[in-house]
Amino acid sequence: MKTILIPVDFSEPSNNAVNYAVGLSNNQNLSQIILFANFYITLFEQIYPSADFVQLNEDDILKQKDLLQGKLEKLKSQIQKN
């Protein structure tokens, strides 16, 4: 069982890595392509108000997380079409 793990940040190099893995899966015996994105909110962004850090509340954090999950789902559906 061969698996490829791809970190995704929705940049051009990341998209190229995904496309490469999809192309490779057509020619190799791959069983899984796993996409993952890192979602991290620093402690300072949550509690420390300053000009450098926007103070986020829980609703803003959940919106960002949902947006990221939506992008991953969209990418997943595009991959499954190929």
N, C-alpha and C positions, 0 to 999 in steps of 0.2 A: 504494500500500500504506500503510494507516494503522495506526499502532501506538500504544497507550497504555501508558505505563510508570507503575506505581503502587508507591510505597514502602509496605511493610506492616509495622506493628508490633503488629497484633492489638488495637488500641484501637478504640473506637466510631467516631471520625472516619475511621480507616483503613478499617474495615468499610463505612462509608457511601460512601467513595470507590470501593471495589471494587464495591459494589452499583450505584452510579451508572454506572461504566464498563460493567458488564454490561447495564444498561438501555440505555445509549447504543449498545452494539454491536448491539442488536436493531433500532435505527432508523437506524444509520449503516453505511457500508461499511467496517467495521474488520476487519483481517486478524489482528491479534494484540493480546492483553492480556498484558503482562509484569508479573508480581509479583516484587518483590524485598524481602528483609529483610536488615538489616545485623547481622552477628554479629561483635562486636569484644570482645576481652579485653585490657585494658590490661596493660602491663608490670608495674605495681605489684600487680595482682591475682595475677600469676603468681609473683613473687619476693619481695615485701615483706610479711612478716607484721605485721599491726597490727589494732587493734580496728575500724578503718574498712574494711579490705579483707580479704575472706575469701581465704585462700591456696588456689588451685585447683590440682589436679594434672591431668595430661593426660586421665585417664578422666572427670573431672568436666566438662572442657571438651568432650569428645566427646559426652557425654550431653546437654549443653545444645544442642550443634549438631544432634544427632539429633532432639531434641525440637522444635526450630525447623523442621527439614526436615519432620517429621511434620505440624506445624501447616500449613505451606505446602501439602503434598500434600492435606490434608483440605480446605483452602480451594479448591484447584484442582479437586478432585472436585465440590465444591458448585457452583462456577461452571459446570462443564461440564454439570451437570444442567439449568441454566437455559437 
